């Protein structure tokens, strides 16, 4: 079933609406259909989302097995493994739509906004991941903001835009998804 990017986004929006309206269909597949997925998958979209347990991607978009290719990592940020996973989806699974999914009250984004000296006390891998997020946040623009929820929304949105921009710079991906 080949769909346009607009149709893929419409399906995700409808699924998210069903989730929020508490009328999710949770399209589970029959045993026969699940067995067919063992040998081949045909996701219509690849989503880079946060590993936060409150934002399970398939559930919030009311999608079933094999419908979406999901890459989850704290702060929905690109690194070697997450970028390679998205490249796999585009180059090998022929996914034409990529989505970066951020969420309010993201702990990784909030932690990334801490001072460098605090981040340096984290385990090395976590420190690097948080500093990568921090680098794209441009925290100076939040200095005059007093509303913590507004700061949260702006920082999460800025992080998503930063990851999208990084994806846009990947020529191999962009040549395939246009």
C-alpha positions as CSV (number, residue, x, y, z in Angstrom):
1,X,0.0,0.0,0.0
2,X,1.8,3.1,-1.3
3,X,0.7,6.4,0.4
4,X,1.8,9.9,-0.1
5,X,3.7,11.7,2.8
6,X,0.5,13.7,3.4
7,X,-1.6,10.6,3.7
8,X,1.0,9.1,6.1
9,X,0.9,12.2,8.3
10,X,-3.0,12.2,8.1
11,X,-3.0,8.6,9.4
12,X,-0.7,9.5,12.2
13,X,-2.8,12.5,13.2
14,X,-6.0,10.4,13.1
15,X,-4.4,7.8,15.2
16,X,-3.2,10.4,17.7
17,X,-6.7,11.9,17.9
18,X,-8.2,8.4,18.6
19,X,-5.6,8.0,21.3
20,X,-6.4,11.3,23.0
21,X,-10.1,10.8,22.6
22,X,-9.8,7.4,24.3
23,X,-11.1,5.5,21.3
24,X,-7.9,3.9,20.1
25,X,-8.4,0.9,17.8
26,X,-5.0,-0.6,18.6
27,X,-4.9,-2.4,15.3
28,X,-3.5,-5.8,16.4
29,X,-2.8,-8.2,13.6
30,X,-4.1,-11.7,13.2
31,X,-1.7,-14.6,13.8
32,X,-1.4,-15.0,10.0
33,X,-0.5,-11.3,9.5
34,X,2.0,-11.3,12.4
35,X,3.7,-14.4,10.9
36,X,4.0,-12.6,7.5
37,X,5.8,-9.8,9.3
38,X,8.5,-12.2,10.4
39,X,10.1,-12.2,6.9
40,X,9.3,-8.7,5.7
41,X,8.3,-5.3,7.1
42,X,6.8,-2.3,5.2
43,X,6.6,0.6,7.6
44,X,5.3,3.8,6.0
45,X,7.2,6.2,8.4
46,X,10.3,6.2,10.6
47,X,10.0,8.1,13.8
48,X,12.8,9.3,16.0
49,X,11.2,9.6,19.4
50,X,12.2,9.8,23.1
51,X,12.6,6.7,25.2
52,X,10.4,8.2,27.9
53,X,8.1,5.5,29.1
54,X,5.1,7.9,29.0
55,X,5.4,8.3,25.2
56,X,5.2,4.9,23.5
57,X,5.2,5.8,19.9
58,X,3.0,3.0,18.5
59,X,0.4,3.6,21.2
60,X,0.2,7.4,20.9
61,X,-0.3,7.2,17.2
62,X,-2.6,4.1,17.5
63,X,-0.6,2.1,15.0
64,X,0.0,-1.7,14.9
65,X,2.8,-4.0,14.3
66,X,4.8,-3.3,11.2
67,X,3.2,0.1,10.6
68,X,6.0,2.4,11.8
69,X,9.8,2.0,12.2
70,X,10.6,3.5,15.7
71,X,13.9,4.7,17.0
72,X,13.7,5.7,20.6
73,X,16.5,7.4,22.6
74,X,16.5,9.8,25.5
75,X,15.9,13.3,24.2
76,X,15.0,12.0,20.7
77,X,18.5,13.1,19.6
78,X,20.6,11.9,16.7
79,X,23.9,10.1,17.3
80,X,25.7,7.5,15.3
81,X,23.3,4.7,16.2
82,X,20.0,6.6,15.8
83,X,21.1,8.2,12.5
84,X,22.2,4.8,11.2
85,X,18.8,3.3,12.2
86,X,17.0,6.0,10.3
87,X,19.3,5.5,7.3
88,X,18.5,1.8,7.4
89,X,14.8,2.6,7.4
90,X,15.2,4.9,4.4
91,X,17.7,2.9,2.4
92,X,16.6,-0.7,3.1
93,X,12.9,-0.5,4.1
94,X,12.2,2.3,1.5
95,X,10.6,4.6,4.1
96,X,9.7,7.9,2.6
97,X,8.6,9.8,5.7
98,X,10.7,10.7,8.7
99,X,9.3,12.3,11.8
100,X,11.1,13.6,15.0
101,X,8.8,13.3,18.0
102,X,9.5,15.5,21.0
103,X,7.3,15.7,24.1
104,X,6.6,18.1,26.9
105,X,8.5,17.7,30.2
106,X,11.3,15.7,28.5
107,X,13.8,14.8,31.2
108,X,16.7,14.6,28.9
109,X,16.1,18.0,27.4
110,X,15.6,19.5,30.9
111,X,18.8,17.8,32.1
112,X,20.7,19.1,29.1
113,X,19.9,22.7,30.2
114,X,21.9,22.2,33.5
115,X,25.3,23.9,33.8
116,X,28.3,22.2,32.1
117,X,29.9,21.5,35.5
118,X,26.8,19.5,36.5
119,X,26.8,17.5,33.3
120,X,30.4,16.7,33.7
121,X,29.5,14.7,36.9
122,X,27.4,12.3,34.8
123,X,28.7,9.0,33.3
124,X,30.7,9.8,30.2
125,X,28.2,8.5,27.7
126,X,25.3,10.3,29.3
127,X,27.4,13.5,29.6
128,X,28.1,13.4,25.9
129,X,24.5,12.8,25.0
130,X,23.3,15.7,27.2
131,X,26.0,18.0,25.8
132,X,24.9,17.1,22.3
133,X,21.3,18.2,23.1
134,X,22.6,21.3,25.0
135,X,24.7,22.4,22.0
136,X,21.5,22.8,19.9
137,X,19.3,24.5,22.4
138,X,20.7,28.1,22.2
139,X,19.9,28.6,25.9
140,X,20.5,32.4,25.7
141,X,17.1,32.8,24.1
142,X,15.4,31.4,27.3
143,X,17.2,33.8,29.7
144,X,14.4,36.4,29.8
145,X,11.6,33.8,30.0
146,X,10.1,33.2,33.5
147,X,7.4,30.7,32.8
148,X,8.9,27.3,33.3
149,X,6.3,25.6,31.1
150,X,7.1,28.0,28.3
151,X,10.8,27.3,28.7
152,X,10.0,23.6,28.6
153,X,7.9,23.9,25.4
154,X,10.5,26.1,23.7
155,X,13.5,23.9,24.6
156,X,11.7,20.7,23.4
157,X,10.6,22.4,20.2
158,X,14.1,23.8,19.6
159,X,15.6,20.3,20.2
160,X,13.2,18.7,17.6
161,X,14.0,21.4,15.1
162,X,17.7,20.8,15.7
163,X,17.3,17.1,15.0
164,X,15.3,17.8,11.9
165,X,18.0,20.1,10.6
166,X,20.6,17.5,11.2
167,X,18.5,15.0,9.2
168,X,18.1,17.5,6.4
169,X,21.9,17.7,6.1
170,X,22.1,14.0,5.4
171,X,22.2,13.9,1.6
172,X,21.6,10.2,1.4
173,X,18.4,10.5,3.4
174,X,17.2,13.6,1.6
175,X,17.8,12.1,-1.8
176,X,15.4,9.2,-0.9
177,X,12.6,11.0,1.0
178,X,12.0,13.8,-1.4
